């Protein structure tokens, strides 16, 4: 049978073992708690980042829509300007043709146009 001192020593070792296990479990619980708090903070940051990204995307969609509408308007205006330029060019060509025809058919006009004109006006007429 073990002596009283040996039993007491065994109880001390058992108590120290139980204490060590409890401290290890407590430390593990604290570590998991810290990890949970960190994960919650990261999740909150991710939600905030997601909200910011969604807002930025919504603003980008609005900007893209506005730019597309402006592009459609610009295309219509460009087509309108091209048509106006075509009409102006047609009118100028018709006017030049009428002037040429008038000059070739009317002696008074031909004589008037053959008269001496200042150099700048001659350049303008292309003669």
C-alpha positions as CSV (number, residue, x, y, z in Angstrom):
1,X,0.0,0.0,0.0
2,X,1.3,3.4,-0.9
3,X,2.4,5.7,1.9
4,X,0.5,8.8,2.7
5,X,3.2,11.0,1.1
6,X,2.9,9.1,-2.2
7,X,-0.9,9.5,-2.3
8,X,-0.5,13.2,-1.5
9,X,2.0,13.6,-4.3
10,X,-0.2,11.7,-6.7
11,X,-3.1,14.0,-5.8
12,X,-0.9,17.1,-6.4
13,X,0.1,15.7,-9.8
14,X,-3.5,14.9,-10.7
15,X,-4.6,18.4,-9.6
16,X,-1.8,20.0,-11.6
17,X,-2.9,17.9,-14.6
18,X,-6.5,18.8,-14.3
19,X,-5.5,22.5,-13.8
20,X,-3.3,22.3,-17.0
21,X,-6.2,20.7,-19.0
22,X,-8.6,23.4,-17.7
23,X,-6.1,26.2,-18.6
24,X,-5.6,24.7,-22.0
25,X,-9.3,24.5,-22.6
26,X,-9.8,28.0,-21.4
27,X,-7.0,29.3,-23.7
28,X,-8.5,27.4,-26.6
29,X,-11.9,28.9,-25.9
30,X,-10.4,32.4,-25.8
31,X,-8.5,31.8,-29.0
32,X,-11.8,30.6,-30.7
33,X,-13.6,33.6,-29.3
34,X,-11.0,36.0,-30.7
35,X,-11.2,34.2,-34.1
36,X,-15.0,34.6,-34.0
37,X,-14.7,38.3,-33.2
38,X,-12.2,38.8,-36.0
39,X,-14.5,36.9,-38.4
40,X,-17.4,39.1,-37.4
41,X,-15.3,42.2,-38.0
42,X,-14.2,40.9,-41.4
43,X,-17.8,40.1,-42.3
44,X,-19.0,43.6,-41.3
45,X,-16.2,45.1,-43.5
46,X,-17.2,42.8,-46.4
47,X,-20.8,44.0,-46.1
48,X,-19.7,47.6,-46.0
49,X,-17.4,47.0,-49.1
50,X,-20.3,45.3,-50.9
51,X,-22.6,48.2,-50.2
52,X,-20.0,50.6,-51.5
53,X,-19.4,48.5,-54.6
54,X,-23.2,48.3,-55.2
55,X,-23.5,52.0,-54.9
56,X,-20.6,52.6,-57.3
57,X,-22.1,50.1,-59.8
58,X,-25.4,51.8,-59.6
59,X,-23.8,55.2,-60.3
60,X,-21.8,53.6,-63.2
61,X,-25.0,52.2,-64.7
62,X,-26.6,55.7,-64.5
63,X,-23.5,57.2,-66.1
64,X,-23.4,54.6,-68.9
65,X,-27.1,55.1,-69.6
66,X,-26.7,58.9,-69.8
67,X,-23.7,58.5,-72.1
68,X,-25.7,56.1,-74.3
69,X,-28.6,58.5,-74.5
70,X,-26.2,61.3,-75.3
71,X,-24.6,59.2,-78.0
72,X,-28.1,58.6,-79.6
73,X,-28.8,62.3,-79.5
74,X,-25.4,63.1,-81.0
75,X,-26.0,60.6,-83.8
76,X,-29.4,62.1,-84.6
77,X,-27.8,65.6,-84.6
78,X,-24.9,64.5,-86.8
79,X,-27.3,62.9,-89.3
80,X,-29.3,66.1,-89.3
81,X,-26.2,68.2,-89.9
82,X,-25.1,65.9,-92.7
83,X,-28.5,66.3,-94.4
84,X,-28.4,70.1,-94.0
85,X,-24.9,70.2,-95.5
86,X,-26.1,68.1,-98.4
87,X,-28.9,70.5,-99.0
88,X,-26.6,73.5,-98.9
89,X,-24.1,71.8,-101.3
90,X,-27.0,71.0,-103.6
91,X,-28.2,74.6,-103.5
92,X,-24.7,75.9,-104.2
93,X,-24.2,73.5,-107.1
94,X,-27.6,74.5,-108.5
95,X,-26.7,78.2,-108.1
96,X,-23.3,77.7,-109.8
97,X,-25.0,75.9,-112.6
98,X,-27.6,78.7,-113.1
99,X,-24.8,81.3,-113.1
100,X,-22.9,79.3,-115.7
101,X,-26.0,78.9,-117.8
102,X,-26.9,82.5,-117.5
103,X,-23.4,83.6,-118.4
104,X,-23.4,81.3,-121.5
105,X,-26.8,82.4,-122.7
106,X,-26.9,86.1,-122.0
107,X,-24.4,88.4,-123.7
108,X,-25.0,91.3,-121.3
109,X,-24.2,89.1,-118.3
110,X,-21.2,87.7,-120.1
111,X,-19.9,91.2,-120.8
112,X,-20.5,92.2,-117.2
113,X,-18.7,89.2,-115.9
114,X,-15.8,89.7,-118.3
115,X,-15.2,93.2,-117.1
116,X,-12.2,93.9,-115.0
117,X,-12.7,93.1,-111.4
118,X,-10.5,93.6,-108.4
119,X,-8.0,90.7,-107.8
120,X,-9.6,89.6,-104.5
121,X,-13.0,89.3,-106.3
122,X,-11.4,87.4,-109.2
123,X,-9.8,85.0,-106.7
124,X,-13.2,84.5,-105.1
125,X,-14.8,83.8,-108.5
126,X,-12.0,81.4,-109.4
127,X,-10.9,83.1,-112.6
